Amino acid sequence: MNHRTRLDWMFLWNCLLRYSYLRLEKICLKSSLKAVPGFGWAMQVAAFIFIRRKWEEDKAHFEAMLDYFCDIKEPLQLLIFPEGTDLTENTKARSHVFAEKNALEKYDYVLHPRTTGFTFIVHRLREGNNLDAIHDITVAYPHNIPQTEKHILKGNFPKEIHFHVRRYPVSSLPTSKEDLQLWCQERWKEKEERLRTFYEGDRYFDVTRRSRIPPCKSELRVHVIKFASLLYWTSFTLVSFYLIYLYSMVRWYALAMILIFVLQEKYFGGLELIELECHRHHSARQAAAGKQK
């Protein structure tokens, strides 16, 4: 997916809620986010893939996490942003410098993708027989573009969000690393042209406005899920603060949980890394037991 704003991943959830299974989604995102109280801890529990955006450090972690998903046969949708960051004037300028150095076309609506991590993920999941297809997603905002969290906090929600989605079955993908890199770069060239047509035209991906839209889960189901989620989290938050205010035992419990999350990240690196080690230990014990038999 192209990374137009810092919040694209969150807006995609609305699309997945209607057309897919939101619970299957894992996101590849920068490691600093795992330290965010509450949200970061939840993403650790969900086994999101946190990266430092330095391939020498990230390669081993990618390998461990992807092998883990393949081993446990966990169905997943892994969201990645090959551009590495969202589109701003500064990041566009850096992308132009990269394009000049490598004799590439300068883009205005996307950044040149980083293909090393992309090709590694495709290769690893394919080896683990855990890759069904790649969905090439282009996101665009026809009206207001909330670039950061500050815009959302000020009530500047996007009036509309448009997604262009194309599915590429694994059988249609190139097999070599070099060809996969070219394949990814070609998709980004298409995104640039698609977004140029979008923003300089009527702000629709399909100028005939007759795009094929797959059958949506019933709107009633979507509204029920939204209402239940809003009710649950509002009630949970209010009840939690009320109990913390009312009972000293609950205050001590809340403090203990905060300390546990902070300390486990400081000394072990995160809950997803602890889960990885537990899985390795369990797999090693099973292998040893198999040899003894």
C-alpha contacts under 8 A as a table, 3 or more apart, distances in Angstrom:
res1	aa1	res2	aa2	distance
1	M	79	L	7.41
1	M	80	I	6.54
1	M	81	F	5.46
1	M	82	P	7.48
1	M	136	D	6.19
1	M	137	I	4.69
1	M	138	T	5.75
1	M	139	V	7.34
2	N	81	F	6.08
2	N	82	P	7.47
2	N	83	E	6.88
2	N	110	V	6.77
2	N	137	I	7.07
2	N	138	T	5.80
2	N	139	V	6.64
3	H	6	R	7.14
3	H	8	D	6.48
3	H	81	F	6.17
3	H	83	E	6.78
3	H	84	G	7.92
3	H	85	T	6.46
3	H	86	D	4.69
3	H	87	L	6.34
3	H	110	V	7.67
3	H	139	V	7.93
4	R	8	D	6.81
4	R	86	D	5.25
4	R	87	L	5.04
4	R	110	V	7.47
4	R	139	V	7.30
4	R	140	A	7.49
4	R	147	Q	7.68
5	T	8	D	5.66
5	T	86	D	5.21
5	T	87	L	6.42
5	T	145	I	7.64
5	T	146	P	6.94
5	T	147	Q	4.64
5	T	148	T	6.61
6	R	9	W	7.77
6	R	85	T	7.90
6	R	86	D	5.80
6	R	147	Q	6.02
6	R	148	T	5.52
6	R	149	E	7.51
7	L	10	M	5.39
7	L	11	F	6.54
7	L	146	P	7.89
7	L	147	Q	7.19
7	L	148	T	6.70
7	L	149	E	7.29
8	D	11	F	5.19
8	D	12	L	6.17
8	D	139	V	7.67
9	W	12	L	5.17
9	W	13	W	6.76
9	W	27	I	7.96
9	W	79	L	7.98
10	M	13	W	5.34
10	M	14	N	7.56
11	F	14	N	5.66
11	F	15	C	7.29
11	F	161	I	7.86
12	L	15	C	5.14
12	L	16	L	6.29
13	W	16	L	5.00
13	W	17	L	5.96
13	W	22	L	6.53
14	N	17	L	5.09
14	N	18	R	6.67
15	C	18	R	5.40
15	C	19	Y	6.21
15	C	20	S	7.73
16	L	19	Y	5.12
16	L	20	S	4.67
16	L	21	Y	6.01
16	L	22	L	5.41
17	L	20	S	6.03
17	L	21	Y	6.34
17	L	22	L	5.64
17	L	222	V	7.03
18	R	216	C	5.50
18	R	217	K	5.31
18	R	218	S	7.86
18	R	219	E	8.00
18	R	222	V	6.67
19	Y	214	P	7.58
19	Y	215	P	7.45
19	Y	216	C	5.50
19	Y	217	K	6.29
21	Y	24	L	5.76
21	Y	25	E	7.51
22	L	25	E	5.64
24	L	75	P	6.51
24	L	76	L	4.74
24	L	77	Q	5.66
25	E	76	L	5.77
25	E	77	Q	4.57
25	E	78	L	5.91
25	E	79	L	7.06
26	K	46	A	7.43
26	K	47	A	7.16
26	K	48	F	5.16
26	K	49	I	7.29
26	K	76	L	6.69
26	K	77	Q	5.97
26	K	78	L	4.85
26	K	79	L	6.19
27	I	48	F	5.36
27	I	49	I	6.26
27	I	78	L	5.68
27	I	79	L	4.77
27	I	80	I	6.43
28	C	48	F	6.26
28	C	49	I	4.71
28	C	50	F	5.94
28	C	51	I	7.14
28	C	78	L	7.11
28	C	79	L	6.13
28	C	80	I	5.37
28	C	81	F	7.63
29	L	33	L	7.60
29	L	48	F	7.67
29	L	49	I	6.40
29	L	50	F	5.16
29	L	51	I	6.09
29	L	80	I	7.77
30	K	33	L	6.13
30	K	50	F	5.34
30	K	51	I	4.93
30	K	52	R	5.82
30	K	53	R	7.07
31	S	34	K	5.75
31	S	35	A	7.95
31	S	50	F	4.47
31	S	51	I	4.99
31	S	52	R	5.59
32	S	35	A	5.93
32	S	36	V	7.71
32	S	52	R	7.99
33	L	36	V	5.49
33	L	40	G	5.65
34	K	39	F	7.65
34	K	40	G	3.96
34	K	41	W	6.22
34	K	43	M	6.83
34	K	44	Q	6.58
34	K	50	F	7.39
34	K	270	G	7.73
35	A	40	G	5.43
35	A	41	W	7.11
35	A	262	V	7.97
35	A	265	E	7.83
36	V	39	F	5.90
36	V	40	G	4.55
36	V	41	W	7.09
37	P	40	G	5.78
37	P	41	W	6.33
38	G	41	W	5.22
38	G	42	A	6.13
39	F	42	A	5.14
39	F	43	M	6.29
40	G	43	M	5.09
40	G	44	Q	6.29
41	W	44	Q	5.04
41	W	45	V	6.35
41	W	261	F	7.11
41	W	271	L	7.94
42	A	45	V	5.06
42	A	46	A	6.23
43	M	46	A	4.92
43	M	47	A	6.26
43	M	48	F	5.63
44	Q	47	A	5.08
44	Q	48	F	6.07
44	Q	270	G	6.39
44	Q	271	L	5.43
44	Q	272	E	5.38
45	V	48	F	7.90
45	V	271	L	6.13
45	V	272	E	6.41
46	A	272	E	7.78
47	A	271	L	7.82
47	A	272	E	5.12
48	F	272	E	7.64
49	I	62	F	7.40
49	I	65	M	7.13
51	I	54	K	7.72
51	I	58	D	5.76
51	I	61	H	7.90
52	R	55	W	7.94
52	R	57	E	7.13
52	R	58	D	6.39
53	R	58	D	6.83
53	R	84	G	7.63
54	K	57	E	5.58
54	K	58	D	5.97
55	W	58	D	4.84
55	W	59	K	5.59
55	W	117	G	7.65
56	E	59	K	5.94
56	E	60	A	7.95
57	E	60	A	6.69
57	E	61	H	7.43
58	D	61	H	5.24
58	D	62	F	6.02
59	K	62	F	5.16
59	K	63	E	6.16
59	K	117	G	7.90
60	A	63	E	5.05
60	A	64	A	6.19
61	H	64	A	5.12
61	H	65	M	6.12
62	F	65	M	5.30
62	F	66	L	5.97
62	F	121	I	7.58
63	E	66	L	5.37
63	E	67	D	5.98
63	E	124	R	7.33
64	A	67	D	5.26
64	A	68	Y	6.06
64	A	276	L	7.58
65	M	68	Y	5.00
65	M	69	F	6.35
65	M	276	L	7.45
66	L	69	F	5.16
66	L	70	C	6.25
66	L	121	I	7.54
66	L	124	R	6.90
66	L	125	L	6.66
67	D	70	C	5.00
67	D	71	D	5.98
67	D	124	R	7.53
67	D	125	L	7.75
67	D	128	G	7.05
68	Y	71	D	5.05
68	Y	72	I	6.28
68	Y	276	L	7.06
68	Y	279	H	7.71
69	F	72	I	5.47
69	F	73	K	6.05
69	F	74	E	5.49
69	F	75	P	7.96
70	C	73	K	5.10
70	C	74	E	6.75
70	C	125	L	7.10
70	C	128	G	5.45
70	C	129	N	7.27
70	C	130	N	5.88
71	D	74	E	7.89
71	D	128	G	7.80
73	K	130	N	7.49
75	P	130	N	7.95
81	F	84	G	5.70
81	F	85	T	7.40
82	P	113	P	4.90
82	P	114	R	5.22
82	P	115	T	6.57
82	P	117	G	7.61
82	P	118	F	6.62
83	E	86	D	7.43
83	E	110	V	7.92
83	E	111	L	5.73
83	E	112	H	6.12
83	E	113	P	4.27
83	E	114	R	5.78
84	G	113	P	7.40
84	G	114	R	7.02
85	T	91	T	7.63
86	D	91	T	7.44
87	L	91	T	5.99
87	L	92	K	6.36
87	L	109	Y	7.73
87	L	110	V	6.68
87	L	111	L	6.83
88	T	91	T	5.25
88	T	92	K	5.93
89	E	92	K	5.12
89	E	93	A	6.17
90	N	93	A	5.17
90	N	94	R	6.45
91	T	94	R	5.08
91	T	95	S	6.16
91	T	111	L	7.57
92	K	95	S	4.92
92	K	96	H	6.19
92	K	107	Y	7.87
92	K	108	D	7.24
92	K	110	V	7.86
92	K	111	L	6.30
93	A	96	H	5.06
93	A	97	V	6.39
94	R	97	V	5.08
94	R	98	F	6.31
95	S	98	F	5.03
95	S	99	A	6.15
95	S	106	K	7.57
95	S	107	Y	7.83
95	S	111	L	5.72
95	S	112	H	6.09
96	H	99	A	4.93
96	H	100	E	6.20
96	H	106	K	5.53
96	H	107	Y	7.29
97	V	100	E	5.15
97	V	101	K	6.30
98	F	101	K	5.22
98	F	102	N	6.25
98	F	104	L	7.99
99	A	102	N	5.23
99	A	103	A	5.75
99	A	104	L	4.50
99	A	105	E	6.10
99	A	106	K	5.87
99	A	112	H	7.64
100	E	103	A	5.16
100	E	104	L	6.25
100	E	105	E	7.89
100	E	106	K	7.77
101	K	104	L	7.79
107	Y	110	V	5.87
107	Y	111	L	6.39
107	Y	112	H	7.39
107	Y	192	E	6.56
108	D	111	L	7.64
108	D	192	E	7.27
109	Y	192	E	5.65
109	Y	195	L	6.35
109	Y	196	R	6.86
110	V	188	W	7.43
110	V	191	K	7.34
110	V	192	E	5.98
112	H	185	Q	7.64
112	H	188	W	7.26
113	P	184	C	7.65
113	P	185	Q	6.73
113	P	188	W	7.15
114	R	117	G	7.04
114	R	118	F	7.40
115	T	118	F	5.03
115	T	119	T	6.03
115	T	181	Q	5.54
115	T	184	C	6.87
115	T	185	Q	7.74
116	T	119	T	5.51
116	T	120	F	6.27
116	T	181	Q	7.61
117	G	120	F	5.08
117	G	121	I	6.15
118	F	121	I	5.30
118	F	122	V	6.32
118	F	181	Q	7.99
119	T	122	V	5.21
119	T	123	H	6.05
119	T	177	K	6.15
119	T	180	L	6.09
119	T	181	Q	6.52
120	F	123	H	5.17
120	F	124	R	6.01
121	I	124	R	5.20
121	I	125	L	6.05
122	V	125	L	5.42
122	V	126	R	5.97
122	V	131	L	7.47
123	H	126	R	5.16
123	H	127	E	6.13
124	R	127	E	5.11
124	R	128	G	6.28
125	L	128	G	5.00
125	L	129	N	6.17
125	L	130	N	5.12
125	L	131	L	5.34
126	R	129	N	5.01
126	R	130	N	5.94
126	R	131	L	5.27
127	E	130	N	7.63
128	G	131	L	7.83
131	L	170	V	6.68
132	D	169	P	6.23
132	D	170	V	5.57
133	A	167	R	6.64
133	A	168	Y	5.44
133	A	169	P	4.19
133	A	170	V	4.78
134	I	167	R	5.91
134	I	168	Y	5.16
134	I	169	P	6.47
134	I	170	V	7.04
135	H	165	V	6.43
135	H	166	R	5.60
135	H	167	R	4.47
135	H	168	Y	6.16
136	D	164	H	7.98
136	D	165	V	5.65
136	D	166	R	5.20
136	D	167	R	6.32
136	D	168	Y	7.61
136	D	187	R	7.75
137	I	163	F	6.58
137	I	164	H	5.62
137	I	165	V	4.59
137	I	166	R	6.65
138	T	163	F	5.65
138	T	164	H	5.02
138	T	165	V	6.54
138	T	191	K	6.61
139	V	161	I	7.13
139	V	162	H	5.78
139	V	163	F	4.71
139	V	164	H	6.52
140	A	161	I	6.06
140	A	162	H	5.25
140	A	163	F	6.58
140	A	195	L	7.26
141	Y	144	N	6.58
141	Y	145	I	5.92
141	Y	158	P	7.14
141	Y	160	E	6.24
141	Y	161	I	5.04
141	Y	162	H	6.29
142	P	145	I	8.00
142	P	160	E	6.47
142	P	161	I	6.98
142	P	162	H	7.53
142	P	199	Y	7.17
142	P	203	R	5.50
142	P	204	Y	7.80
143	H	158	P	7.13
143	H	159	K	6.43
143	H	160	E	6.78
144	N	156	N	7.84
144	N	157	F	7.81
144	N	158	P	5.59
144	N	159	K	6.69
145	I	158	P	6.14
146	P	149	E	7.65
146	P	151	H	5.31
146	P	152	I	6.65
146	P	156	N	6.33
146	P	157	F	6.47
146	P	158	P	6.38
147	Q	151	H	6.77
148	T	151	H	5.70
148	T	152	I	7.19
149	E	152	I	5.21
149	E	153	L	6.30
150	K	153	L	5.07
150	K	154	K	6.23
151	H	154	K	5.17
151	H	155	G	6.46
151	H	156	N	5.09
151	H	157	F	7.29
152	I	155	G	5.04
152	I	156	N	5.10
152	I	157	F	5.65
153	L	156	N	7.35
158	P	161	I	6.75
162	H	204	Y	7.67
162	H	205	F	7.77
164	H	205	F	6.88
168	Y	172	S	6.39
168	Y	173	L	7.21
169	P	172	S	5.52
169	P	173	L	7.08
170	V	173	L	5.37
173	L	180	L	7.40
174	P	179	D	5.77
174	P	180	L	5.59
174	P	183	W	7.54
175	T	179	D	7.03
175	T	180	L	6.88
176	S	179	D	5.34
176	S	180	L	6.20
177	K	180	L	5.11
177	K	181	Q	6.25
178	E	181	Q	5.17
178	E	182	L	6.42
179	D	182	L	5.06
179	D	183	W	6.01
180	L	183	W	4.82
180	L	184	C	6.18
181	Q	184	C	5.24
181	Q	185	Q	6.24
182	L	185	Q	5.04
182	L	186	E	6.04
183	W	186	E	5.12
183	W	187	R	6.38
184	C	187	R	5.12
184	C	188	W	6.48
185	Q	188	W	5.14
185	Q	189	K	6.30
186	E	189	K	5.01
186	E	190	E	6.30
187	R	190	E	5.04
187	R	191	K	6.23
188	W	191	K	4.79
188	W	192	E	6.21
189	K	192	E	5.19
189	K	193	E	6.54
190	E	193	E	5.24
190	E	194	R	5.98
191	K	194	R	4.91
191	K	195	L	5.93
192	E	195	L	5.30
192	E	196	R	6.03
193	E	196	R	5.03
193	E	197	T	6.18
194	R	197	T	5.29
194	R	198	F	6.18
194	R	205	F	7.00
195	L	198	F	4.74
195	L	199	Y	6.05
195	L	205	F	7.76
196	R	199	Y	5.43
196	R	200	E	5.83
196	R	201	G	8.00
197	T	200	E	5.38
197	T	201	G	5.56
197	T	203	R	7.74
197	T	205	F	7.59
198	F	201	G	5.36
198	F	202	D	6.50
198	F	203	R	4.46
198	F	204	Y	5.48
198	F	205	F	5.59
199	Y	202	D	7.13
199	Y	203	R	5.24
200	E	203	R	7.18
201	G	204	Y	7.55
201	G	207	V	7.96
202	D	207	V	6.92
204	Y	207	V	5.80
204	Y	209	R	6.71
205	F	209	R	7.77
205	F	211	S	7.86
206	D	209	R	5.13
206	D	210	R	6.53
206	D	211	S	5.72
207	V	210	R	7.88
208	T	211	S	7.64
216	C	219	E	7.69
217	K	221	R	6.90
217	K	222	V	7.14
218	S	221	R	5.28
218	S	222	V	6.49
219	E	222	V	4.93
219	E	223	H	6.03
220	L	223	H	5.14
220	L	224	V	6.08
221	R	224	V	5.08
221	R	225	I	6.19
222	V	225	I	5.22
222	V	226	K	6.20
223	H	226	K	5.04
223	H	227	F	5.99
224	V	227	F	5.12
224	V	228	A	5.95
225	I	228	A	5.13
225	I	229	S	6.00
226	K	229	S	5.16
226	K	230	L	6.08
227	F	230	L	5.14
227	F	231	L	5.99
228	A	231	L	5.10
228	A	232	Y	5.93
229	S	232	Y	5.10
229	S	233	W	6.08
230	L	233	W	5.48
230	L	234	T	5.92
231	L	234	T	5.32
231	L	235	S	5.94
232	Y	235	S	5.24
232	Y	236	F	5.87
233	W	236	F	4.90
233	W	237	T	5.98
234	T	237	T	5.30
234	T	238	L	6.21
235	S	238	L	5.23
235	S	239	V	5.87
236	F	239	V	5.28
236	F	240	S	5.91
237	T	240	S	5.17
237	T	241	F	6.31
238	L	241	F	5.35
238	L	242	Y	6.10
239	V	242	Y	4.97
239	V	243	L	6.06
240	S	243	L	5.23
240	S	244	I	6.09
241	F	244	I	5.00
241	F	245	Y	6.07
242	Y	245	Y	5.12
242	Y	246	L	6.09
243	L	246	L	4.90
243	L	247	Y	5.79
243	L	250	V	6.44
243	L	251	R	7.97
244	I	247	Y	5.69
244	I	248	S	6.93
244	I	250	V	5.32
244	I	251	R	4.94
244	I	254	A	7.75
245	Y	248	S	7.70
245	Y	251	R	7.53
247	Y	250	V	5.45
247	Y	251	R	6.57
248	S	251	R	4.94
248	S	252	W	6.27
249	M	252	W	5.16
249	M	253	Y	6.20
250	V	253	Y	4.91
250	V	254	A	6.08
251	R	254	A	5.15
251	R	255	L	6.17
252	W	255	L	5.05
252	W	256	A	6.04
253	Y	256	A	5.02
253	Y	257	M	6.22
254	A	257	M	5.19
254	A	258	I	6.28
255	L	258	I	5.14
255	L	259	L	6.21
256	A	259	L	5.11
256	A	260	I	6.12
257	M	260	I	5.01
257	M	261	F	6.23
258	I	261	F	5.28
258	I	262	V	6.15
259	L	262	V	5.11
259	L	263	L	5.84
260	I	263	L	5.26
260	I	264	Q	5.86
261	F	264	Q	5.38
261	F	265	E	6.28
262	V	265	E	5.43
262	V	266	K	6.27
263	L	266	K	4.93
263	L	267	Y	6.05
263	L	268	F	7.98
264	Q	267	Y	5.34
264	Q	268	F	5.26
264	Q	269	G	6.66
264	Q	270	G	6.18
264	Q	271	L	7.22
265	E	268	F	5.35
265	E	269	G	4.31
265	E	270	G	4.34
265	E	271	L	7.13
266	K	269	G	5.81
266	K	270	G	7.72
268	F	271	L	7.77
268	F	273	L	7.07
268	F	274	I	6.80
269	G	273	L	6.36
269	G	274	I	7.88
270	G	273	L	5.42
270	G	274	I	6.57
271	L	274	I	4.99
271	L	275	E	6.18
272	E	275	E	4.99
272	E	276	L	6.23
273	L	276	L	4.91
273	L	277	E	6.31
274	I	277	E	5.17
274	I	278	C	6.25
275	E	278	C	5.08
275	E	279	H	6.15
276	L	279	H	5.08
276	L	280	R	6.19
277	E	280	R	5.01
277	E	281	H	6.09
278	C	281	H	5.10
278	C	282	H	6.09
279	H	282	H	5.06
279	H	283	S	6.02
280	R	283	S	5.08
280	R	284	A	6.03
281	H	284	A	5.11
281	H	285	R	6.23
282	H	285	R	5.17
282	H	286	Q	6.25
283	S	286	Q	5.08
283	S	287	A	6.13
284	A	287	A	5.07
284	A	288	A	6.11
285	R	288	A	5.07
285	R	289	A	6.09
286	Q	289	A	5.07
286	Q	290	G	6.12
287	A	290	G	5.03
287	A	291	K	6.32
288	A	291	K	5.18
288	A	292	Q	6.36
289	A	292	Q	5.17
289	A	293	K	6.43
290	G	293	K	5.26
